[in-house]
Amino acid sequence: MAKILDKQRYKCALAAMQTVQAIDRACPVLHSGPGCAQKLSDTTGSSGYLSPQIFPCTSINEKDVVFGGVKKLETTIANALKVIDADLYVVLTGCIPEIVGDDVAEVVSKFADADKPVVFAPTAGFKGNNYKGHEQVVEAIVTQYLKKSDKKQKGLVNL
């Protein structure tokens, strides 16, 4: 009889950065502590459009916990739009900004008129595992990026 040699590998919801990384020319923008991307990318490799070691990240610290990190997030998104040549930017939140209540939706809404689309997904680790994070990213892209249409085309999946 076969035995299970390995268990499923779960990570926190912020591991949804891998979902974004799998989308051609998409860039995850992390609103999290400085070690989150490194910790999550240690066992996943670095394939994709961008290496996890160069994802834009707010690298929030104790000062941002007390005073909020929304200004830092706004600057990080603006600079990512200037420096990184991508077609979609997805802001992912870690535990710290979710706990202190940073209004990420408000910050992202300021980039509604940007040349490239910017969406956000609440991917704090305490909200679920990497499967939940994947679901949150897909839902964010569908609800915030895709335009609503009344047309239905037979034989296709209509969102």
C-alpha positions as CSV (number, residue, x, y, z in Angstrom):
1,M,0.0,0.0,0.0
2,A,1.3,3.5,-0.9
3,K,2.1,5.8,1.9
4,I,2.0,9.6,1.8
5,L,5.5,10.9,1.8
6,D,4.8,14.6,1.9
7,K,2.0,16.9,3.2
8,Q,0.5,19.8,1.4
9,R,2.5,22.9,1.9
10,Y,0.5,25.8,3.1
11,K,1.7,29.4,3.4
12,C,0.0,32.6,4.5
13,A,-2.4,34.4,2.1
14,L,0.3,36.8,1.1
15,A,1.8,34.0,-0.9
16,A,-0.7,35.1,-3.5
17,M,2.2,37.1,-4.8
18,Q,2.9,33.8,-6.7
19,T,-0.5,34.1,-8.3
20,V,0.3,37.6,-9.5
21,Q,3.8,36.5,-10.5
22,A,2.3,33.8,-12.8
23,I,0.4,36.5,-14.8
24,D,2.4,37.7,-17.7
25,R,3.7,41.2,-17.1
26,A,2.0,41.6,-13.7
27,C,3.8,43.1,-10.8
28,P,2.9,42.5,-7.1
29,V,3.3,45.5,-4.9
30,L,3.7,44.4,-1.3
31,H,2.4,46.5,1.6
32,S,4.1,44.4,4.3
33,G,7.1,44.0,6.5
34,P,10.5,43.7,4.7
35,G,10.9,40.0,5.3
36,C,7.6,38.7,4.1
37,A,8.4,38.3,0.4
38,Q,11.8,36.8,1.2
39,K,10.3,34.3,3.6
40,L,7.6,33.3,1.2
41,S,9.9,33.0,-1.8
42,D,12.5,30.9,-0.1
43,T,10.9,27.6,-1.3
44,T,9.1,28.7,-4.4
45,G,11.9,29.7,-6.8
46,S,12.2,32.9,-8.8
47,S,10.5,32.2,-12.1
48,G,8.0,34.7,-13.5
49,Y,8.2,38.2,-14.9
50,L,9.9,39.6,-11.8
51,S,12.0,37.9,-9.1
52,P,10.5,38.0,-5.6
53,Q,13.7,39.7,-4.4
54,I,12.8,42.8,-6.5
55,F,9.1,43.2,-5.8
56,P,8.2,46.7,-4.7
57,C,7.5,46.7,-1.0
58,T,6.7,49.3,1.6
59,S,8.9,47.6,4.2
60,I,6.7,49.0,7.0
61,N,8.2,49.2,10.4
62,E,7.3,50.2,14.0
63,K,6.8,53.9,13.0
64,D,4.2,52.9,10.4
65,V,2.4,50.8,12.9
66,V,1.9,53.8,15.1
67,F,1.3,56.5,12.4
68,G,0.0,54.4,9.5
69,G,1.7,53.4,6.3
70,V,-0.6,54.8,3.7
71,K,1.8,57.6,2.6
72,K,4.6,55.0,2.2
73,L,2.2,52.8,0.2
74,E,1.2,55.7,-2.1
75,T,4.9,56.5,-2.7
76,T,5.7,52.9,-3.4
77,I,2.9,52.5,-5.9
78,A,3.8,55.7,-7.7
79,N,7.5,54.7,-7.9
80,A,6.6,51.2,-9.1
81,L,4.6,52.7,-11.9
82,K,7.5,54.8,-12.9
83,V,10.3,52.2,-12.6
84,I,8.8,48.8,-13.4
85,D,7.5,48.1,-16.9
86,A,4.4,46.0,-16.2
87,D,0.9,45.9,-17.5
88,L,-0.9,45.2,-14.2
89,Y,0.0,46.1,-10.6
90,V,-1.6,44.2,-7.8
91,V,-1.2,45.6,-4.2
92,L,-1.1,42.8,-1.6
93,T,-1.3,43.5,2.1
94,G,0.5,41.7,4.9
95,C,-0.7,41.3,8.5
96,I,0.6,44.6,9.8
97,P,-1.4,47.0,7.6
98,E,-4.5,44.9,8.0
99,I,-4.2,44.9,11.8
100,V,-3.5,48.7,12.1
101,G,-6.3,49.5,9.6
102,D,-4.5,51.1,6.7
103,D,-7.1,52.1,4.1
104,V,-5.5,50.4,1.1
105,A,-8.6,50.7,-1.1
106,E,-8.5,54.5,-0.7
107,V,-4.8,54.6,-1.7
108,V,-5.3,52.4,-4.7
109,S,-8.3,54.5,-5.8
110,K,-6.0,57.4,-6.3
111,F,-4.4,55.5,-9.1
112,A,-7.6,54.9,-11.0
113,D,-6.5,57.3,-13.8
114,A,-2.9,55.8,-14.0
115,D,-1.7,54.6,-17.4
116,K,-1.6,51.0,-16.1
117,P,-4.3,49.4,-13.9
118,V,-3.7,49.1,-10.1
119,V,-5.8,46.8,-8.0
120,F,-5.5,45.5,-4.5
121,A,-6.2,42.3,-2.6
122,P,-6.4,41.9,1.2
123,T,-4.0,39.1,1.7
124,A,-3.1,39.2,5.4
125,G,-1.7,35.9,6.7
126,F,-4.2,35.6,9.4
127,K,-7.1,35.7,6.9
128,G,-6.2,32.4,5.4
129,N,-3.6,30.3,3.5
130,N,-2.2,30.7,0.0
131,Y,-5.3,29.2,-1.5
132,K,-7.4,31.9,0.0
133,G,-4.9,34.5,-1.1
134,H,-5.1,33.2,-4.7
135,E,-8.9,33.5,-4.5
136,Q,-8.6,37.1,-3.3
137,V,-6.3,38.1,-6.1
138,V,-8.5,36.5,-8.8
139,E,-11.6,38.2,-7.2
140,A,-9.7,41.6,-7.1
141,I,-8.8,41.4,-10.8
142,V,-12.3,40.4,-11.8
143,T,-14.1,43.1,-9.6
144,Q,-11.6,46.0,-9.9
145,Y,-10.1,45.6,-13.4
146,L,-12.5,44.0,-15.7
147,K,-15.2,46.2,-17.2
148,K,-18.8,45.1,-16.9
149,S,-20.6,44.1,-20.0
150,D,-24.1,43.2,-20.9
151,K,-23.0,41.1,-23.8
152,K,-22.8,37.3,-23.5
153,Q,-21.0,35.2,-26.0
154,K,-22.0,31.6,-26.4
155,G,-19.2,29.1,-25.8
156,L,-17.2,31.4,-23.5
157,V,-17.0,32.0,-19.8
158,N,-18.6,35.3,-19.2
159,L,-17.4,37.2,-16.2
